[in-house]
Amino acid sequence: MSENQNLLAEQRRALIVDEVRRRGGVRVNELTRKLGVSDMTVRRDLDALARQGVLEKVHGGAVPVVEASTHEPGFEAKSALELSAKEDIARTAAELVAPGTAIALSGGTTTFALAHHLLDVPELTVVTNSVRVADVFHAAHRNSGQRQGLATVVLTGGVRTPSDSLVGPVADQAIAALHFDVLFLGVHGISVGAGLSTPNLAEAETNRRLVRSARRVVVVADHTKWGTVGLSSFASLDQVDTLVTDAGLSADARSEIAEVLPELIVAGGSDDPVDETDGPGNEG
């Protein structure tokens, strides 16, 4: 089988990153067997992923990068991670959005995926501090002609971060004057002790403003975010109404989350998303 019949490079590299993170390291010969490609192809993939900062090359293979709490990967680096999980989460989270409502989407690659699933929800007002999210809706407007019902997008303004979020006093002031029905919030890390956290101090303050302005807070985060702690916490878990995550979340983590969150929705791994939480605020 020729290599052009194998997975596209982006998909292949996402699988490599998943394997490295899941196992704590892999060897080149293991990846060649798993992916059905040559040593040279795997080594090129590892070189590309190492340049993005998502893994570290070692003799004969690769290991995860040990990140400091202040490390903030760029949007492109994060886009290569957990692609299928993010797609499952985005598809499921989109079902929580009612036509005609005002919603907010924070910055992040999972909210970026979610934006694509909201293009056909009519009469939305979308507040966002994400340049990437705004571009999704802008492209839809540009390509749609005079189609009615497309979302109205409010872009907050502010200073751009490595993850293409807009933060700082300009963004904070704009958000403070607004009120929305649901906030869909991407996070760097989530844990019982630290709550929701980010390595970027300015982003932490902007996220606090988003949480305060929302009637309902929905965190969209893949399973690798559980237990990760960034430099600055911006919300406790009692400020979160719903967590939408993927089927890679461990049973222990699901039990822990069920104790502290009103609603846990696990996307993927079956035909339908599963609400596994009977936590605080649930009647049964």
N, C-alpha and C positions, 0 to 999 in steps of 0.2 A: 504493500500500500504506500503510495507516494505521500510526501509530507503535505502537499497541498490538499490532500483529502482529510487531513487531521483538523483538529480544532483551530479556529482562528487564533492569531497570536494573543489577542486580548483575553479571550476565554482561557487559553492555555496558561497564561501567566496568572490569571486569577486562581486557577486550580493549584498552581504551584504555591502561591501565597497561602491558600487555605491549608495545604498539606504541611507546609513549614510551621504554621501557627498551631495546627492541631497536634502535630507530632513532636514539636520542639526542634525540628531539624530533619533534613532529608539528604540523601546522597544522589549524585548525578545519575548513576546507573539505575537507581530506583525510579527516578522520574522518566528516564528514557523508556523503561518497560511500561510504566503506568500510562504514559501519554502516546507511546508509539511513534516517537520521533528520534532523531539522532542525538548523540552527545553534543555535537556542535550547536544544534538548535537549542537544547536545554541550556548550554553555557551562555548562549546569546541572551536567552530569556533571563537567566540569573544576573547577567551583567546589567540588563535594562532595569530589572527590579531593584538591584542594589543602587543604581543611580537615582532611582525614585525614592530611595530610603526606606523601602518597606521590608527588606530583609538584608542580611549580611552574608556575603560569600565567604566560605571557608574552604580549606583544601578538600576537594572531592565532593562539595555540596553547598548547603546553605543553612543558616540558622535564623531565628527571629532577631529583630533589632530590639535591644533593651532600651526603652525610651524613658527619658526623664519626664517628670510631671509638667515641665514647661515646653516640651517638644510639640510643635504643631505642624503636622504634615500638610502639604499643599493639596488643592482640590484634585489634581490629576493623580497624585499618589493614592489618595483615599478612594478615588473612583475605581481603582484596580482591585479593591478588596471586597469580598463577600457579594459579588454581583447578583447571584441568584437569590440570596437572602434578602437583599435590598429590594429586588423586584417583587418578591413575595410580600414583603412588608408594605410596599407602596400600593400594590393592588388591593390588599386588604384594608389599609387605612383609607383609601379612596371611597370605600363603601360607607364610611362614617360621615361623609360630606353630603349635606342636603342642598338641593338647588336653592338659589336665592339667598344664601347665607354669606356672612362676612367671616372669612377665615384668615389666619396668619400662617405663613411658612417661614421658619427660621432658615439660616444657612445650613449647608451640609449636602452630602451626596445622596442620602436617603430621601430628604425632602425634595431634592432635584428629581429623583426618580418618581416621587409622588406627584409632582407637578404635571408630568406627562399623562398621568391617569386622570387628571382633573380637567383636561381640555374640553371634554364633552359634557361636563356638568354645567347646566345653564345658569346664567345670571349671578355668578359668584362675584364677590368683591374680595380680592386677594391682597393682603398686606404682607410685604416681604422685605427683609434686609439682605436678600441673596441676589447678587447680580445674575447668577446662573439661572435661578428660578424665574426671575423677571424675563430673561431672554427666552425661556420656553414659551411663555405666554405671548411675548412680543412676536416671535416667529409664527405662532399660530394666527395672530391677528394679521400679520403681513401676508400670509398665504391663503387667508380665508375670504378675501374680497369683502363684501358687505354683510357677511353672515351675522345674524342677530344672536344675542344671548351669550356672546363670548365674555370672559371674565374682565372685570375692571381691575387693574393692577395698580397698587400704591407702593412705590419703591421708596424706602425711607431716606436714602441718602446717608452719608457718613464716610468714614475712612475704611478702605478696603483691607481685609486681612488675607493671609496666605490661602485660606479656604474660600475666598471670594465672598465673604460676608461683609456687610457695611455696619460699622460699629462707631462708638464714640458719642460725644454730646449732641451732634446733629441728629443721629439716628435715635438716641434716647429721647430727645425732645419731641420728635415726630411721633414716636410710638406712645408716649405718655398721654398724648391728646386723643388717642384712638381707643375704640372698644370693639372686640371681635368675639364671635360666637365660639370658635374653636381655634386653638393654637396647635399646630403640628411642629414639634420641636425635635430637631436632631441634636445629639449630644456626643461629646468626646468620651465621656465615661458616666456610669451610673452604678451606685452602690448604696447599701443601707446606711453606712456610716457617713459618707460624703454627699449623698444625694446625687444631684446632677452637677457635673463639673466640666471645665474646659481649661486648656493651658493658656488661654488668652484673657488677660484681665479686663480689657475693654469689652471683649465679647461677653464676658460674664455679666457685666453691668447691663449691656443691651438685652441679654436674655432675661435678666431680672425684670426689666421693663415689659418685655413681651409677656411673661408669665402674669404680671400684675394686670395687664390689659385684657386678659382672656377669661371668658366665662368657664371654659373647659380646656384642660391641658392634656394633650395626647403626645406622649413621647414615642418616636419611631426610631428604634435602635436595634441593630443586629446583635446576636448573642455574644460577640466578642467584646461589646461595650460593658457587659455586666462584670463588675469587679474592678474596672479601670477607674483610676482617680487622677484627674487633672489638677493643675495648680490651684484653681479657684472654684469653689462651689457657688452656685447661683440659685439653687432651689433645693428644698428638702423633698423627700418622697411624699410627704403628706400634702404637697401642692400639686401632685400629679394625679389625674383622674384615670388615665388609661395608659398602659404600655403595650405597644404593638411590636412584637419581635418575631424571630424565626424559629424553626423547629430544631435548630442546633443548640438551643438553650438547654442546659442540663436539668435533670429532674430535681437535683438539690436546689439549683437556682430558682426553678419554678416554685418550689415549696416556700423558699425564703421570700420571694416576691409576693406570693399569695397572702403572706402574713402582713404585708405593709401597704399594698396597693388595692384600690377598689376593683380594678379590672385589669386582667392580663389576657391579651389576645395573641395566640401563637399562630403565625401564618406559615403555610407550606407544610409539606410532609403528609398531607392528606388532601382530599378534594375540597374540604371546607375549613376555614379558620376555626380554631378552637378557643373558646373562652374558658380558661382554666382557673379563674380566680373566684374564690368565695371569701374574699378578704373584707376589710373594714368598709362599711357602707353597703354591702350586699345583703340582701334579705334571704338568699338561699339559691 
